[in-house]
Every structure is written in structure tokens, then in C-alpha cells.
Amino acid sequence: MTWQSVLTGYGCGLTFGFGIVYLIYLFERPRWFINSFETITHEMIYIVQFSH
């Protein structure tokens, strides 16, 4: 297997993956995902602010 075939497979998988995630986000608005992402973001901000 060459690096060109690996790069082609990775690029195709990444493109299709982002497309599927975009369609799910566009039509369903998964609230559980948004809530978990906001929680992680707030925890990271809290850690950064109080570590200094």
C-alpha cells in the first residue's frame, strides 16, 4: 500500500464524514451534542482562568 492510496482513502472518508455530520446537524440539531460541547468548553475556560 502506498501513501497515495492512504491519502485518497483518508480524504474521501473525511469528506463523507463531514458531510454526514453537517446533514445531521442541519436537520436534527442534536441538543445532547451541543450541551456536551458547551460543558466541555466551559470546563476548559474555567481551568485556564484559575490555573494562572
Secondary structure, DSSP 4 states (H G I P E B T S, - for coil): --HHHHHHHHHHHHHHHHHHHHHHHHHH--HHHHHHHHHHHHHHHHHHHH--
